[in-house]
């Protein structure tokens, strides 16, 4: 036989791009030659023989558990049948009898429903997730991506053996469904397959060779050798010749074996960590996520059984709890592999939350609930804060995370910055108070890496801190919709772990291991101080207005429940008779279980695609139901606490016939005293104007004001901070000056003791004179409260982004402009009602309110909003010149520039603020307060508050209303309008700069007005005007924010948590006193672990609390049981 000819053209004589195209054709599918390349060698056998499939389609889009599903009415089905619509669930029963043609072979089931699924054993054990896709006959998992339809059945098939499984599919892709309720999915495959192990191995090797050729530099020897080797494999391949496939694998194996690098070289080191980034909700509802976690986690457990070195990490304690509750056998396996260091919880939070808009206490609870869950079920707290995909990072996160036992932080999102590249990869992130965590941004800028050559190259060459650190993290696995790593990713990464010529080598480990090594080996790590502002997704401060409003409201309600129930436990009735009449008052339990449930729901809705408003409509339907639940439950709990406290406010009158219990509480109604308890839960005094029900109006003898709803406004006087004040309504005397109202052809003038306001006939402010300073608030020749519309068409990410060019295209809302009328004319409150026709499809009703006591002008606003990619803002040009504006953030404030000097300044054209933003100069300032908004834009002296947006993707009806004027009046009666918007903002001029202007105080009091509890005091009892000051701090800048029972309360022990924060950036020592006798005190972290003990002053029971700028101070206090001891600490209610 003649030797093979050698006179062929050589590789070097061909253009490189032609050779690369040739390599692509060798593995390509869907072209004319796919039957002539490597693809036919991926499988030894494929057969539908022995596979029987039946299906039960669950009605009404229900998601049902396994026990119910197996009782369903199953019918035969076959490949080619379709299933839908979107979000429907279908259960398949798979019965297999192994055919003779696969005898002795390793067999897998291939089941491709083109959507997501989960395989169960016949006994209901979840085994593995499935991700379907196109059903092309040459499609293979070796192609990469998220296609995952194979399930290993046996390593050695026995003819005639029987197997049965159930497969639950959800009619949605792994990436969810957006704006299409009628998707249908085709059953593309339901068959047995036997892999051609040599062919599939060669496919993986060849893919990595091609990646080297396309990703590394052409001038490098590794690139040239890979190109030569890949070309050699193709040249040796013969159609239909298995020996050529075996030879190709031999050629590829030789390349990777000879390229193994030294174990002691000095290349960059990558630690690869498996992960499935799973959004708690996004293009799928919460109920679907409960199934996604099972699909994802069961798949990863399966990989751990096959790959001993594989390490996987997952965040969000909520996900783990869902698995615990719905898939207990899977949860038990997760715990086993966690002990072995393979399945590692990370993050320490309840969900991967937004960190711009939640309150400081909500962020604390994210860590509190997350860390406690992981510690309870997995034996330890997390040390790495894992937040890869959130839209900006609050300056208080380092302090909060550190207090939860966390030392490290990982994110990737800053790589998306639209204007300025973030300058660091590894750095110390210093928070507002000076707390520091070691931070790392994986330099390949990806949380869903596929284990590619590009990941290796980018990790080495994009690392911005190579001078100081030689380590990078790579997070690999399918994500957003979960999934995680697949077997082919692990196989491919093994080939390049230590490949000579690549700029980095790969090792495997967990987050703790990575950061510990990073900390030990890095040097001279740079520091970043303050917030990590994200230069994108600024629209999320405004999108989904109803979510923002409910978030703020529910945060407040939850803290009020805790505060009031804690008071109810500590407070006691002021007479033996009252105690005897209501013995359950002492025994009533703190509602810990219910509070836990409600807090977890609140934290769930702070996930970074729910609170920011970037999910589909089903998610917002869930959020609406959740918020309604929280509000109803909190209102019920508050009512219960107030009724308990009421017993402590009632005293038995002296020298009166006591009678029976029935007599005491069933006496003559004309002798009963209608009273009101006013509770101020903010730590500062408040001048209180309260609203009483129509029932109480008849008892009023002094100045008051009736409203159109039949209620009455009454001035209740000054209420001290953290206190309650009791008033017999008949005795309330108003000593406050009336609000004055004047009218002329230019508009209206309103005056109270603090300011003089002028409003034109369209509801715009023409002047606001602050009396104490004598300053004009509105800039000369300008108007305040101007409503403006802006074109809102971002470059991409509709619900997420607003662009800086948006501010170039804005116009005054309304044609014609608003019309004004008087709704209330005093004496305690004046209300001007303004109606604006914003556009042909949207309108606004606003009540401009000036009261006799408030130092701000209030704008109570209702909007019926039906727009397409338009944004509504309100603006106030103020007579203040300042280079910075001060915004409230969690537990403090942050200053940002009011100019665009640099690209970093311009990038912050829209920023997040909480209850206020303020611009001040020496002697005078102006704050813009709000009750539910977060997006601010302050340029020069123009203060803008973003009110509403109208994006159309991923949910085309977000923020859209009902277009009916009567809804406004329904809102006035029910405050429960769906799809329409009610919110408030206020303009607050103040004497002095920000520090001296009581802005923090006003922002809190605007959002937490006094609680009014009306009481009917029975015959035989009487009340005096009386006050209880529960807590007092002698430093105005140390703010008492939270009062709650300890998490692990012990029966019989009165142990509570008080959380303070320093609000202005000051330092000092404050004295804290309480009406309740303190017997022991200690500082604690946010996990409520005891830290240093605090001395209790023996003389007055006070504590000294040192504080520093923006420090969060958590106190754990033990109180005495004795009523007499408590009463001796402060003047309890005076009995008459």
Secondary structure, 3 states (H helix, E strand, C coil): CCCCCCCCCCHHHCCHHHHHHHHHHHHCCCCCCCCCCHHHHCEEEEECCCEEEEEEECHHHCCCCHHHHCCCCCEECCCCCEEECCCCEEEEEEEEECCHHHCCCCEEEEEECCCEEEEEECCCCEEEEEECCCCCCCCCHHHCCCCECEEEEECCCCCCCEEEEEEEEECCECCECCCCCCCEEECCEEEEEEECHHHHHHHHHHHHHHHHHHHCCCCCHHHHHHHHHHHHHHHHCCCCCHHHHHHHHHHHHHHHHHCECCCCCCCEEEEEEEECCECCCCCCCHHHHHHHHHHHHHHHHHHHHHCCCCCEEECCHHHHHHHHHHCHHHHHHHHHHHHCCCEEECCCCCCCECCCCCCHHHHHHHHHHHHHHHHHHHCCCCCEEECCCCCCECCCHHHHHHHCCCCEEECCHHHHCCCCCCCCCEEEEECCCCCEEEEECCCCCCCCECCCHHHHHHHHHCCCCCCCCCEEEEEECECEECCECCHHHHHHHHHCCCECCCCEEEEECCHHHHHHHHHHHCCCCEEEECCECCCCCHHHHCCCHHHHHHHHHHHHHHHHHHHHHHHHHHCCCCCHHHHHHCCHHHHCCCCHHHHHHHHHHHHHCCECCCCCCCCCHHHHHHHHHHHHHHHHHHHHHHHHHHHHHHHHHCEECCCCCCCCHHHHHCCCHHHCEEEEEEEECCCCCEEEEEEECHHHHCCCCCCCEECCCCCEEEEEEEECCCEEEEEEHHHCCCCCCCCEEEEECCEEEEECCCEEEEEECCCCEEEEEECCCCEECECCCCCEEEEEEEECCCCCCCCCCCCHHHHHCEEECCCCCCEEEEEEECCCEEEEEEEEECCCCCEEEEEEEEECCCCCEEEEEEEECCCCCEEEEEEEEECCCCCEEEEEECCEEEEEECCCCCHHHHHCCCEECCCEEEEEECCEEEEEEECCCCEEEEECCEEEEEEECCCCCCCCCCCCCCCCCHHHHHHHHHCCCCCCEEEEEEEEEEECCCCCCCHHHHHHHHHCCCEEEEEEECCCEECCCEEEECEEECCCCEEEEEEEECCCCCCCCEEEEEEEEECCCCCEEEEEEECCCEEEEEEECCCCCEEEEECECCCCCCEEEEECCCCEEEEEEEECCCHHHHHHCCCCCCCC
